[in-house]
């Protein structure tokens, strides 16, 4: 049978470990999460909410601008139609004389 080397491996020093700093924001809260953990979660959730809000806002703005432009075009068309009718009536009256 082969002999095994039972020498102990040196334990890692505490300086090399990635321990969280102690402080107000790093103290565990509800669910074992620190304030930084909650802020990180909120930040990650806020990005899609802002993107969706901006998409809806710009869509509404585009509809509003298109509606405004359509109303302006309708007003111009009505004005042009009235002008054309006056010109046609004037020409018709001139032809009658």
Helices and strands as residue ranges (DSSP letters): G 30-32, H 35-96
